[in-house]
């Protein structure tokens, strides 16, 4: 699927209505045609159902003492108002079909403790409506609204525009309120007054201004339908989201075993779109998440995930996040859960295809994440890191393809330092293919790690360089840079490195900025680094082909071609063990310029010098054991 068409598949109100109607039709059909499954009209059990009168106690009384396998029907035109916390217990194989509505008031929770329960239909949560922004002051972080009645100090609020990052979403907590003016402790950024309406983005489902439907220890529970309430599965085995459209609120699995999501369409969720916490064996089919308040999909202390296709659009903070558990299990009511008694890490998670569009951060892997496999990550029109790892103790990341198009284009300068991908502090990384196109970041990628291997990296029409920093035992199979725009360096090796191998670098520069351009720049402390079979050529004349300013031991340039550089190779560092062998230098000022600080064991041999201004090596060293010989001059 083309990345440019991802947004066509995301939720709009017409689609929500279509899903709602489809759910109603299925429910009516099931009610009429099911043999030996006679649905009981909830009104016959004493529920008022007018949506105004409190039905919390009535609903609890109606379902108390019902036998196994009872089927409850909320018919069309009936709205059951749940305005108190209630818990339905003790009914196995309960089925609730809601052709009408169940409305759960803000801050309230409708809890089922019924194994093998099946719920389908329409659930609403009295979501607080948005209000129009009339003025916005970035300096004082104040917002004036047409009506701030429903907004209180402590609320989290957010505002979006279509393709909103060009104005930047406002995301923050209300600090003060005076009339219709509020001030906000900004977590996001205010950079424009041209926002859409302001929304209350509830903190989390337990305390937010929205109702929740909770399934507590409901093993084999299944949910289908349209929800404007939060959905929480708590300590469940095999809970299932069949086909759900969720608006305003998140879907949460807390400490569940083998939860599954077949189809989830989520929009404008109050915090996360989909959240797995302390779960094992979770599986998803197709998940669409649009405009979550904070993050799209989050896995926290999750084991053995198998995720299918995930579309995430307009995520202001993060799109897909895999994080360790940071809550105190000793203080948690779920601390007896056997899945988390021993280890609070993310392990053996597999993700299929992840699409990220018009978002800040894409796939985020944080501390203590182990053995993650991702088939494909595709990002289009984003402004933060599409893939970022910030591990301090994780290892094992396998990624098939990372494809990023239109990154940091037409965004505030705040985001120009964000890389399309940033992989750091993680061991044992294997990536088959990376393609970055049309990026306007200061660099088109950065890796800092141990034991990583990348098959091929392709950049096209990008600004900036690719950086490898403080890494060891790595290999880059090929680096191809086409139509490079306004870059000083194309490949930068920095920090402390050991045992690195980079092959088949091919670079084509179209930039007119030739004052400081270099193909490859090395700095820091580098030991045993090999650059092999690279082709550094361009229609432009650069100052240096390879500029080596590092310290360390062992730097080899083998079987490579450098053209149109004032100096083919320049050394300004105090490293030892420089080897330039079987290379070709054409139309350069001179093939190599050896600085006076260069260390011992220099070998420049078996190279070919063609049509250079000077076909000899400029030697500023006083070394006695160097070898500069057997170089062919034409």
C-alpha positions in Angstrom: 0.0 0.0 0.0 1.3 3.4 -0.9 2.2 5.5 2.1 0.5 8.5 0.6 -2.8 6.6 0.8 -2.5 5.5 4.4 -4.7 8.4 5.7 -7.5 7.3 3.3 -8.0 4.2 5.5 -8.2 6.1 8.8 -11.4 6.8 10.6 -13.8 9.6 9.9 -17.3 10.1 11.3 -19.0 8.5 8.3 -16.9 5.4 8.8 -17.8 5.4 12.5 -21.5 5.5 11.6 -21.1 2.7 9.1 -19.5 0.5 11.6 -22.2 1.4 14.1 -24.9 0.5 11.7 -23.2 -2.8 10.8 -22.9 -3.7 14.4 -26.6 -3.0 15.0 -27.6 -5.1 12.0 -25.5 -8.0 13.2 -27.0 -7.8 16.7 -30.6 -7.7 15.4 -29.9 -10.7 13.2 -28.4 -12.6 16.0 -31.3 -11.8 18.3 -33.9 -13.0 15.8 -32.2 -16.1 14.5 -30.4 -17.7 17.4 -32.0 -21.0 18.4 -32.3 -21.7 22.1 -30.9 -18.2 22.9 -33.9 -16.1 23.7 -32.8 -12.6 24.6 -34.3 -10.9 27.6 -35.3 -7.3 27.1 -33.5 -5.3 29.8 -36.6 -3.2 30.4 -38.6 -6.2 31.5 -36.1 -6.5 34.4 -36.8 -3.1 35.8 -34.4 -0.8 33.9 -35.9 2.6 33.0 -33.7 3.1 29.9 -34.5 6.8 29.2 -30.8 7.9 29.4 -31.6 10.5 32.1 -32.8 8.4 35.1 -30.0 6.6 36.9 -30.1 2.9 36.0 -26.9 1.8 37.7 -28.7 0.0 40.6 -31.5 -1.1 38.3 -29.0 -2.7 35.9 -27.1 -4.4 38.8 -30.4 -5.8 40.2 -31.5 -6.9 36.8 -28.4 -9.0 36.2 -28.1 -10.4 39.8 -28.7 -14.1 40.1 -29.3 -14.8 36.4 -28.4 -18.3 35.2 -25.5 -19.3 33.1 -25.8 -18.5 29.4 -28.3 -15.6 29.9 -28.7 -13.3 26.8 -29.5 -9.6 27.7 -30.8 -7.2 25.0 -30.8 -3.5 25.2 -33.3 -2.7 22.4 -33.2 0.1 20.0 -34.3 3.4 21.6 -33.3 2.4 25.1 -30.3 4.1 26.8 -29.1 2.6 30.1 -27.4 5.3 32.2 -24.7 4.0 34.5 -23.7 6.9 36.8 -22.2 4.8 39.7 -19.5 2.2 39.8 -21.1 -1.2 39.7 -19.8 -4.8 39.3 -21.7 -7.6 37.6 -20.5 -11.0 39.0 -21.2 -14.7 38.9 -22.8 -15.2 35.5 -20.9 -17.5 33.1 -21.4 -17.2 29.4 -23.3 -14.0 29.7 -24.2 -12.3 26.4 -25.0 -8.6 26.3 -26.4 -7.2 22.9 -26.7 -3.5 23.0 -28.8 -2.3 20.0 -29.7 0.7 22.0 -27.1 2.3 24.2 -25.3 1.9 27.5 -24.0 5.2 28.7 -21.3 5.3 31.4 -20.8 8.6 33.2 -17.4 10.3 33.5 -15.2 8.9 36.2 -17.5 5.8 36.5 -16.8 2.2 35.7 -19.1 -0.6 34.7 -17.3 -3.8 35.6 -18.1 -7.4 34.6 -16.7 -10.3 36.5 -18.2 -13.0 34.4 -16.2 -15.7 32.6 -16.9 -16.3 28.9 -18.8 -13.1 28.6 -19.7 -11.7 25.1 -20.6 -8.0 24.7 -21.6 -6.3 21.5 -23.2 -3.0 20.6 -23.1 0.7 21.5 -21.4 2.2 24.6 -21.1 5.9 25.3 -19.2 7.8 28.0 -20.6 11.3 28.2 -17.4 12.6 26.6 -16.9 16.3 27.3 -17.3 18.2 24.0 -14.6 20.4 22.6 -14.7 24.2 22.6 -13.3 26.8 20.1 -10.0 28.5 20.7 -10.4 32.2 20.3 -6.8 33.3 21.4 -3.5 31.6 22.0 -0.4 33.2 23.6 2.7 31.1 23.1 4.8 33.3 25.5 2.5 33.0 28.5 1.1 29.6 27.5 -2.4 30.9 27.9 -5.5 29.9 25.8 -8.8 31.7 25.7 -11.9 29.6 24.9 -15.4 30.4 23.9 -16.6 28.2 26.8 -14.3 26.8 29.5 -17.1 25.5 31.8 -16.1 21.8 31.5 -12.4 22.4 31.8 -10.8 22.2 35.3 -7.3 22.6 36.7 -5.4 19.4 36.3 -7.1 18.4 33.1 -4.8 17.4 30.2 -5.9 19.2 27.0 -5.0 18.9 23.4 -5.7 20.5 20.0 -5.1 19.2 16.5 -5.2 20.3 12.9 -5.3 18.1 9.9 -1.7 17.5 9.0 -1.3 19.4 12.3 2.4 19.2 12.8 2.9 22.3 10.6 1.2 24.2 13.5 2.1 21.7 16.1 -0.4 20.1 18.5 -0.8 21.8 21.8 -0.5 19.1 24.6 -0.4 20.1 28.2 -1.9 20.2 31.7 -4.1 23.1 32.9 -2.4 25.0 35.7 -4.8 27.9 36.2 -8.3 28.9 35.1 -9.8 32.4 35.1 -13.2 32.7 33.3 -12.6 31.3 29.8 -8.8 31.6 29.9 -6.6 28.8 31.0 -2.8 28.5 31.3 -1.1 25.3 30.5 2.1 23.5 31.5 3.1 22.6 28.0 4.4 19.1 27.2 4.0 19.7 23.5 4.7 22.9 21.7 2.7 26.0 20.9 3.8 27.6 17.7 0.6 28.9 16.0 -2.8 30.4 16.8 -4.5 28.5 13.9 -5.6 25.5 15.9 -8.9 23.6 15.7 -11.0 23.2 18.9 -9.5 22.3 22.3 -10.3 19.0 23.8 -9.9 17.5 27.3 -7.4 14.7 26.8 -8.1 12.6 29.9 -5.1 11.5 31.8 -5.8 7.7 32.0 -9.0 5.7 32.0 -9.0 5.3 35.8 -9.1 9.0 36.6 -10.1 10.7 33.3 -13.3 12.4 32.4 -14.8 9.4 30.6 -16.6 6.3 31.5 -15.0 2.8 31.4 -16.3 -0.7 30.7 -14.1 -3.1 32.6 -13.8 -6.9 32.3 -12.1 -8.1 35.5 -11.0 -11.8 35.5 -13.4 -12.4 32.6 -11.6 -15.3 30.9 -12.5 -15.8 27.2 -14.3 -12.5 27.1 -15.2 -11.0 23.7 -16.1 -7.5 22.8 -17.5 -6.1 19.5 -19.2 -2.8 18.6 -18.9 0.9 18.9 -17.4 2.4 22.1 -17.1 5.9 23.4 -16.1 4.5 26.7 -12.7 3.1 27.8 -12.4 -0.7 27.4 -10.3 -2.4 30.1 -9.4 -6.1 30.4 -7.9 -6.8 33.8 -6.3 -10.1 34.8 -8.0 -12.0 31.9 -7.0 -15.1 30.1 -7.7 -15.1 26.3 -9.7 -11.8 26.1 -10.7 -10.8 22.6 -11.5 -7.6 20.8 -13.3 -8.8 17.7 -14.3 -5.8 15.6 -14.4 -2.5 17.6 -14.6 1.1 16.7 -13.3 3.1 19.7 -13.6 6.9 19.9 -12.3 9.2 22.6 -11.1 6.4 24.9 -8.4 3.8 24.9 -8.4 0.0 24.8 -6.3 -1.4 27.6 -5.2 -4.9 28.5 -3.8 -5.1 32.0 -1.9 -8.3 33.0 -3.7 -10.5 30.6 -2.6 -13.8 29.0 -2.9 -14.2 25.3 -5.2 -11.2 24.6 -6.1 -10.7 20.9 -7.4 -7.9 18.7 -8.8 -8.8 15.3 -9.9 -5.3 14.1 -9.6 -2.0 16.0 -10.4 1.4 14.6 -9.4 4.0 17.2 -9.7 7.8 17.0 -9.1 10.7 19.3 -8.3 8.4 22.3 -8.0 10.0 25.7 -4.4 8.8 26.2 -3.2 5.7 24.3 -5.1 4.1 21.4 -4.2 0.5 22.4 -2.2 -0.4 25.5 -0.8 -3.8 26.6 0.6 -3.7 30.1 2.1 -6.8 31.8 0.7 -9.1 29.1 1.9 -12.2 27.4 1.2 -13.7 24.0 -0.9 -10.7 22.7 -1.9 -10.9 19.0 -3.4 -8.3 16.7 -4.8 -8.4 13.2 -5.4 -4.9 11.8 -5.2 -1.9 14.1 -5.9 1.7 12.9 -5.2 4.5 15.4 -5.8 8.2 14.5 -5.1 11.2 16.7 -4.4 9.7 20.0 -3.9 12.2 22.8 -0.5 10.8 23.7 0.6 7.6 22.0 -0.9 5.2 19.5 0.1 1.7 20.6 2.1 1.0 23.8 3.5 -2.3 25.0 4.7 -2.1 28.6 6.4 -5.2 30.0 4.9 -7.3 27.2 6.1 -10.8 26.2 5.7 -12.7 23.0 3.7 -10.3 21.0 2.5 -11.1 17.5 1.2 -7.9 15.9 -0.2 -7.8 12.4 -0.8 -4.5 10.6 -0.7 -1.3 12.6 -1.6 2.1 11.1 -0.9 5.2 13.2 -1.7 8.7 12.1 -1.4 12.1 13.8 0.2 10.9 17.1 1.5 14.0 18.8 4.0 12.3 21.2 4.7 8.7 20.2 3.1 6.3 17.8 4.2 2.8 18.9 6.1 2.5 22.1 7.6 -0.5 23.8 8.7 0.3 27.4 9.5 -1.5 30.6 7.2 -1.5 33.6 8.0 1.5 35.7 5.3 1.1 38.3 6.0 -0.5 41.7 4.8 -4.1 41.5 5.0 -4.3 45.3 2.4 -1.6 45.6 0.2 -2.9 42.7 -3.0 -4.8 43.4 -1.9 -7.1 40.6 1.5 -8.1 42.0 0.4 -11.7 42.4 0.3 -12.0 38.6 2.8 -14.8 37.8 3.8 -13.2 34.5 5.6 -10.3 36.2 6.8 -11.6 39.5 10.3 -12.5 38.1 11.0 -10.1 35.3 9.5 -6.8 34.2 10.9 -6.6 30.7 9.7 -6.8 27.1 10.7 -10.0 25.5 10.2 -11.9 22.3 7.8 -9.5 20.6 7.1 -9.7 16.9 5.5 -6.9 14.9 4.3 -7.2 11.3 3.8 -4.0 9.3 3.8 -0.7 11.0 2.7 2.5 9.2 3.4 5.8 10.8 2.1 9.1 9.3 2.0 12.7 10.3 3.3 11.9 13.8 6.1 12.8 16.1 7.8 9.6 17.2 7.1 6.3 15.4 8.3 3.0 16.9 10.0 3.6 20.2 11.9 0.9 22.0 13.1 1.9 25.5 14.9 0.3 28.3 15.1 -3.5 28.8 13.6 -4.6 25.5 14.8 -7.9 24.3 14.4 -10.0 21.1 12.1 -7.7 19.1 11.3 -8.7 15.5 9.7 -6.2 13.1 8.9 -7.0 9.5 8.4 -3.5 8.0 8.3 0.0 9.4 7.0 2.6 6.9 6.9 6.3 7.8 5.4 9.1 5.7 5.3 12.9 6.4 6.6 12.6 10.0 8.7 15.0 12.0 10.3 13.0 14.8 12.2 9.8 14.9 10.3 7.1 13.0 12.4 4.4 14.7 14.1 5.1 17.9 15.7 2.9 20.5 16.9 4.3 23.8 17.9 1.1 25.5 20.4 0.8 28.3 20.3 -2.9 28.7 18.4 -4.3 25.8 19.5 -6.6 23.0 18.1 -8.4 19.9 16.4 -6.3 17.3 15.6 -7.7 13.9 14.0 -5.5 11.3 13.3 -6.4 7.7 12.8 -2.9 6.1 12.6 0.6 7.3 11.2 3.0 4.7 10.8 6.7 5.4 9.6 9.4 3.0 9.1 13.1 3.6 10.7 13.6 6.9 10.9 17.0 8.7 9.6 18.8 5.7 7.8 22.1 6.4 8.2 21.9 10.1 9.5 24.3 12.7 13.2 24.4 13.2 12.7 22.7 16.6 12.6 19.4 14.8 15.5 19.7 12.4 17.7 17.7 14.8 15.4 14.7 14.9 16.8 11.8 12.9 14.5 9.7 10.7 15.9 6.7 12.7 18.0 6.6 15.9 19.3 3.3 17.1 21.4 3.5 20.3 22.4 1.6 23.4 21.2 -1.7 22.0 23.1 -4.9 21.1 22.7 -7.5 18.4 20.8 -5.4 15.8 20.1 -6.8 12.3 18.4 -4.7 9.6 18.1 -5.9 6.1 17.2 -2.6 4.3 16.8 1.1 5.1 15.6 3.7 2.7 15.3 7.4 3.6 13.8 9.8 1.1 13.3 13.6 1.2 14.6 14.2 4.7 15.4 17.6 6.0 16.9 16.6 9.3 20.5 17.4 10.2 21.3 13.7 9.7 19.3 11.0 8.0 20.2 8.3 10.6 22.3 7.5 13.6 23.4 4.2 15.1 25.2 3.7 18.4 25.5 0.1 19.5 27.3 -3.2 19.6 27.1 -6.2 17.3 24.9 -4.7 14.6 24.6 -5.5 10.9 22.8 -3.5 8.2 22.4 -5.0 4.7 21.8 -1.8 2.7 21.1 1.9 3.4 19.8 4.1 0.6 19.2 7.8 1.0 17.6 10.0 -1.7 17.2 13.8 -1.7 18.3 14.2 1.9 20.1 16.8 3.9 22.8 15.8 6.4 24.8 12.6 7.0 24.6 9.1 8.3 26.4 8.7 11.6 27.9 5.7 13.4 28.9 6.6 16.9 30.6 4.7 19.7 30.0 1.3 18.3 31.8 -2.0 18.0 31.6 -5.2 15.9 29.4 -3.8 13.2 29.0 -4.1 9.4 27.3 -2.0 6.8 26.8 -4.0 3.6 26.2 -0.9 1.4 25.5 2.8 1.7 24.0 4.4 -1.3 23.4 8.2 -1.2 21.6 9.7 -4.2 20.9 13.4 -4.9 22.5 14.5 -1.6 21.5 18.1 -0.8 23.5 20.6 1.1 25.6 18.2 3.2 29.0 18.7 4.9 29.5 15.0 5.4 27.8 12.0 4.0 29.1 9.4 6.4 30.4 10.3 9.8 32.3 7.9 12.2 32.6 9.3 15.7 33.0 8.4 19.3 34.8 5.3 20.4 34.6 2.5 17.8 36.1 -0.9 17.3 36.0 -3.6 14.6 33.7 -1.9 12.1 33.4 -2.7 8.4 31.7 -0.5 5.8 31.4 -1.7 2.2 30.2 -0.4 -1.1 29.5 3.3 -0.3 28.2 5.1 -3.4 27.5 8.8 -3.2 26.1 11.3 -5.6 26.0 14.9 -4.5 23.9 17.6 -6.2 24.5 20.3 -3.5 26.1 23.6 -4.5 27.6 23.9 -1.0 31.2 22.9 -1.8 33.0 24.9 0.9 33.3 22.1 3.4 31.9 19.0 1.8 33.5 15.6 2.6 32.3 12.2 1.7 33.5 10.4 4.8 34.6 12.1 8.1 36.2 10.2 11.0 36.7 11.6 14.4 37.0 10.2 17.9 38.9 7.0 18.8 38.6 4.3 16.1 40.3 0.9 16.2 40.3 -1.7 13.4 37.9 0.1 11.0 37.7 -1.0 7.4 36.2 1.0 4.5 36.1 -1.2 1.4 34.8 -1.0 -2.2 33.5 2.5 -1.9 32.8 4.8 -4.9 33.2 8.4 -3.9 32.6 10.5 -7.0 30.5 13.5 -8.0 30.3 16.2 -10.6 31.3 18.6 -7.9 34.8 19.1 -6.5 34.9 18.5 -2.8 37.6 19.5 -0.4 38.2 16.0 0.8 37.1 12.5 -0.1 38.0 10.9 3.3 38.9 13.2 6.1 40.5 11.2 9.0 41.0 13.2 12.2 40.6 10.4 14.7 43.0 8.7 17.0 43.3 4.9 17.5 44.8 1.9 15.8 44.1 0.4 12.4 42.2 2.3 9.6 42.0 0.6 6.2 40.7 2.0 2.9 40.6 -0.8 0.4 39.5 -1.3 -3.3 37.9 2.1 -3.5 37.5 4.9 -5.9 37.7 8.6 -5.1 37.1 11.3 -7.8 36.9 15.1 -7.9 38.3 15.9 -4.5 40.9 18.5 -3.7 42.5 15.8 -1.6 41.6 12.1 -1.9 42.5 11.2 1.6 43.5 13.7 4.3 44.8 12.6 7.7 44.9 15.1 10.5 44.8 12.7 13.4 47.3 10.8 15.5 46.3 7.3 14.7 48.5 4.4 13.7 48.1 1.7 11.1 46.8 3.6 8.1 46.4 1.4 5.0 45.4 2.6 1.6 45.5 -0.3 -0.9 44.2 -1.2 -4.3 42.3 2.2 -4.7 41.8 4.6 -7.6 42.2 8.3 -7.3 41.1 10.4 -10.3 40.9 14.2 -10.9 41.9 15.0 -7.4 44.3 17.7 -6.2 46.4 14.9 -4.9 45.6 11.3 -3.9 46.5 11.6 -0.2 47.8 14.2 2.2 49.4 12.8 5.3 49.4 15.1 8.3 52.4 15.5 10.5 50.7 13.9 13.5 50.0 10.6 11.8 51.3 7.5 13.7 53.4 4.5 12.6 52.7 1.6 10.2 51.6 3.6 7.2 51.1 1.5 4.0 50.0 3.2 0.7 50.5 0.6 -2.0 49.0 -0.9 -5.1 46.9 2.2 -5.9 46.2 3.9 -9.3 46.6 7.7 -9.7 44.8 9.1 -12.8 44.8 12.8 -14.0 45.4 14.3 -10.6 46.9 17.7 -10.2 49.7 15.9 -8.4 50.0 12.2 -8.8 52.1 11.9 -5.7 51.3 11.5 -2.0 51.8 14.7 0.0 53.8 13.4 3.0 54.2 15.7 6.0 55.3 13.0 8.3 58.8 12.2 9.6 58.0 8.5 9.9 60.8 6.0 9.0 58.8 2.8 8.7 56.1 3.9 6.2 55.6 2.1 2.9 54.5 4.2 -0.1 55.2 2.0 -3.1 53.9 0.1 -6.2 51.3 2.8 -7.0 50.5 3.1 -10.7 50.6 6.7 -12.2 48.9 7.7 -15.5 
